[in-house]
Amino acid sequence: MTAPPWQADPYTDALRTGRGPLFLRRHDGWLLPLEVERWCAEPDAADRTVLSHSHGAVLDIGCGPGRLVAALDARGRTALGIDISPEAVARTIRVGGSALHRSVFDPLPREGHWDTALLIDGNTGIGGDPAALLSRVSELVRPGGLLIAEAAPLDVDERTVVQVFDGTTAEGSAFPWARVGTEALLRYGRGVGWALEDVWAAGGRRFVALRRGLRAAA
């Protein structure tokens, strides 16, 4: 029997050691490398652009090992990470951040009052339905607040099923995932009440800032 997604031994072991290799494997064998070493390091220059664009109280959705939450905390900012991986939450707390073992679709603290939400490191894929995810985030952020999302570097709009895979034999159970480029992200965002604030590239990565309308998305 395989473990639940993001709680499988390959993912837990990678976070504990801070090393890969680790992949999302699609049903046809295509592999998406996961940058475990970068996630477990200090924020890099691209991450720092995300931190500088964020404001107020920040909710990091799918915080992983917590580098952004810990960096915000070190700056005296209010920040909370959420993640469905117990090891990710534990590591976030160990490095000085605050985190809860929750899905973004669970009840969360301060709903409707976060100033900024983050979907970084491919986390626009959470749940495999970008429109549903962005709609949920609009319930978490205050009117006029920001969502900063990392878009796929390609012009892609893909919904698929993947497994966490270590490149040899260990794997987790299958779960839905999505990849969206900038244009698809903007299209889904506008459909649920987000407006474009900014787009920028840094360190080979691409980021989109969206502002929530003053009226809640339908």
Number of C-alpha atoms within 10 A of each C-alpha: 5 12 14 17 19 22 19 19 19 24 27 16 16 18 22 15 11 16 16 18 16 23 22 22 21 19 12 8 9 11 17 14 15 19 15 20 15 14 20 22 12 15 18 14 11 16 18 15 16 22 18 9 13 20 16 13 18 25 26 24 23 27 27 30 29 32 24 28 29 25 20 21 16 12 9 9 15 18 22 25 29 25 23 20 24 18 21 28 24 20 20 27 18 13 15 16 24 20 28 20 17 18 16 19 11 8 10 13 12 12 13 16 15 26 21 27 28 25 24 22 20 17 25 27 22 20 18 20 18 25 19 16 21 24 19 15 27 29 17 23 25 23 19 17 24 29 31 23 24 26 29 23 15 12 14 16 15 15 16 14 16 25 23 28 25 22 16 9 7 15 24 23 17 18 17 16 22 21 24 24 20 20 15 19 25 18 14 19 25 19 15 21 19 26 19 15 13 12 15 13 14 14 10 7 14 19 23 22 24 25 23 28 18 12 11 17 19 9
